[in-house]
């Protein structure tokens, strides 16, 4: 029942995005779960910058799925090329 007006773009994936896994963010960022990750641009150095996106998942497996999906978005072509090279070996 969502309209296009309800949707927002959190981040555009490009080569400058970095992915970080959460460690003890429940206390630091009042995260609802301990299974989290962050996306930030390489040139941003402040921890409390509005362009750093902190996300969390309900379970560890869900968090790993999200992070693996993001890695495929960021490095998918290189992952595929590495896979093809390993098949040839």
C-alpha angles and dihedrals in degrees: 000000000000120000127212089260090064094056122087133183110237099185140353112227114233137141093279096062117106125198121216129186119225123252119181094340094145090082099032100046102014090246115184092224136022092235105089146131139192135220120207140159116254094239094056113093104168117098094212097049117137090227093064110091117209114197133175138192133211096242138024091245092053090050091051090050091052093047093047090049091051091048089053090051092049101038104016098124093049092046090052093048091050090050092051091049091052091050090055092051 
